[in-house]
Amino acid sequence: MTCQTSDELQSIINEVHSLAEEGKVADYIPALAKANKQDLAVTIYKSNNECLYAGSYTKKFTLQSISKVLVLALALQDRGIDYVFKRVGMEPTGDPFNSISKLETSIPSKPLNPMINAGALAVTNMIKGESLHEKWARILNFVQCLSKKNLTYDIEVANSELETAWLNRSLCYFMKQHQVITGDVEELMMLYTKQCAIEMDCFDLARIGAVFALNGMDPETGERLLPIQIARICKTFMVTCGMYNASGEFAIKVGIPAKSGVSGGILAVVPDQYGIGVFGPSLDEKGNSIAGIKLLEELAKRFDFSIF
């Protein structure tokens, strides 16, 4: 692996960095409120096993909603496509990621897609394992397999989210009433908050992106880590639903699969070419990294990234 700084990437960071002042960190999760809104970083992992980086790329952050696309990939392998999408839909929604309204009005009552909180909770509920410990070990091992890094989770962030996740609990109890999920709700909440608190840096995120860019192949070894169909399903959801209720605008302005999280991370994919990891904890009103999105927009313009 050859990794080096990039003056061009740094120049883009310098151009868009002032936007961070216009956003705010995710202060509704107490542990995330401590983030420095001035942080901004990017790593591009090329399919030829080279990488470029700029900014504070070694700064660690938690995956948050980025974990949704990774756990979806594991659930699809565990349960199969038909099983998963009998319980979770495939359609985008213009509602906020934590909304309950569509869940109440849909017939049958199931989450519209795996990238909103209700859908992600239902997907996490599908992970195989005889115990909470075994399910968690399987999720962490799977993410480590994609990143080729020994990872851990931020206990403070996980506990902070668990203590304040009243809306997610209500989503779970509603879905349990309608037989979308099974088992103990509090155990599911513990598992979900742990997956969201998995910690990595931009390099790790970009490497995972490279696996998806290559339809499930390891960019270093050529080993198949994901079935092609599952990698494609995940990338499709990243396009249609990956940037919360700003996914349509992102598709027009940037035009690549991406998944964001409220810690400020963005996992982005240029099919057959690059995985991209971005970190910028200052968020816009939709919950996406405000400077991170602009950074990706500038990259897409300069290098013609759009898949459309």
Helices and strands as residue ranges (DSSP letters): E 2-5, H 7-16, G 17-22, G 32-34, E 41-46, E 50-55, E 61-62, H 66-79, H 81-87, H 101-105, H 117-124, H 132-147, E 152-153, H 155-164, H 166-177, H 185-196, E 198-200, H 202-213, H 228-241, G 244-246, H 247-253, E 258-260, E 265-270, E 274-279, H 290-303
